[in-house]
Amino acid sequence: MTAALSRDQMAWRAAQDLADGAYVNLGLGMPVLAASYAPDDRDIFFQSENGILGVGPLPAEGQGDRELVDAGSRVVTLRDGAAVFDSAASFAMIRGGHVDITILGAFQVAANGDLANWDAQVPNKGPLIGGAMDLAAGAKAVHVIMRHQTGDGGARLVEACTYPLTAAGIVKRVYTDLAVLDVGPDGFMVREIIPGLSRDDLAAATAAPLTFADDCRDLFAPDISVNKD
């Protein structure tokens, strides 16, 4: 069986579905890696919720302006045509429906598209949902990148979330290390699956019914060494 995808390979696969001219917000963790793998022939504006539209490539190690950071405090650059604004304007953009797509991480996604991606109790901070709630409600489309299973083999794709919800019924597509799945009226539909993994094995790793698209195909990603697990 082909090995499960690495973090960067999942991010690469998600980036291939970003449309030319799109305004895209990337959540913390694996989703931010997608900015490094956007197709060269597409003009995509990456938005950071702390107030940047037009996040550019990461600077070289030790370079860059330490006062220019994204929402995850990574030092970033600005692409040509970028704009910098305050948090109020950023969330007006998000809540106003001007973000075409957001790619978020998750603890669980339910078969009806419910999203659970925040800790109800963060040590020393209490409940902390961050901007994910606004992004999930305001973006035109919500995609998720996450491991198919937890570290102890538990399912992350479930019939109903057991974690507190971020938003209900909003996830349209999920990219995991084993498959690409759409979320629709009939639950999870598998679009791509890593070579050598049987449909039965994928179903066994999922705590919700699966259907397989008529054109379901192998999930391939290039061999990416940067940040590779």
KAKA-V753453 format. One record per helix or strand. SS is the DSSP state (alpha for helix, beta for strand). FROM is the first residue (numbers start at 1). TO is the last residue. If there is no record, write none. Layout:
ss:from:to
SS:FROM:TO
SS:FROM:TO
This chain:
ss:from:to
alpha:7:15
beta:23:26
alpha:29:37
beta:45:48
beta:52:55
beta:69:69
beta:75:75
beta:78:84
alpha:87:95
beta:101:104
beta:108:110
beta:115:116
beta:119:122
beta:126:128
alpha:132:138
beta:142:145
beta:149:149
beta:155:155
beta:157:158
beta:167:167
beta:171:175
beta:179:184
beta:187:194
alpha:199:204
beta:207:207
beta:210:219
